[in-house]
Amino acid sequence: MSDSHELIDDKFLPVVSAEETLPPKRRRYTIAFKLRMIEQADACTLPGALAMLLRREGIYFSTLQDFRKQKARGDLGANPAATKKATSAVPDVAALKDLAASERENRRLRRELEKARALLDLQKKVSELMGLSLEPQE
């Protein structure tokens, strides 16, 4: 080996500042910004105008698509406090009762299905013992 490969000098290592190692912050967009972006994007008719708008605002096309999906769902038209209240962690009593009733019905139907499967297995065994064919006759 040569001397240049044996020695590693610290002056050749890149200096990384603390700012460069921090993860990027997640951007939060206001409802007004989202609606404004949708309106401006819809107004772009010339080739390349939409790309120029997206570069100027610093967002991706997929982000614009997400804004449009939110608008289609109705998430952008309501008061933000009203949407947070609607998605609160307090469960609806009627919904819980319906869920409990559905679970009881599900358990009952599973028991009936198991009984029906057992009866079918029994019928197959009896037909085998008696030498009967279970094939449909035409």
Contacts in CASP RR format, 6 or more apart in sequence:
PFRMAT RR
TARGET T0000
AUTHOR 0000-0000-0000
METHOD contacts of the structure
MODEL  1
MSDSHELIDDKFLPVVSAEETLPPKRRRYTIAFKLRMIEQADACTLPGAL
AMLLRREGIYFSTLQDFRKQKARGDLGANPAATKKATSAVPDVAALKDLA
ASERENRRLRRELEKARALLDLQKKVSELMGLSLEPQE
29 67 0 8 1.000
31 76 0 8 1.000
31 77 0 8 1.000
31 80 0 8 1.000
34 67 0 8 1.000
34 70 0 8 1.000
34 71 0 8 1.000
34 76 0 8 1.000
35 71 0 8 1.000
35 76 0 8 1.000
35 77 0 8 1.000
37 53 0 8 1.000
37 57 0 8 1.000
37 59 0 8 1.000
37 64 0 8 1.000
37 67 0 8 1.000
38 64 0 8 1.000
38 67 0 8 1.000
38 68 0 8 1.000
38 71 0 8 1.000
40 53 0 8 1.000
41 50 0 8 1.000
41 53 0 8 1.000
41 54 0 8 1.000
41 64 0 8 1.000
44 50 0 8 1.000
44 53 0 8 1.000
50 61 0 8 1.000
54 60 0 8 1.000
54 61 0 8 1.000
54 64 0 8 1.000
67 76 0 8 1.000
70 76 0 8 1.000
71 77 0 8 1.000
75 83 0 8 1.000
123 134 0 8 1.000
124 134 0 8 1.000
127 133 0 8 1.000
127 134 0 8 1.000
END
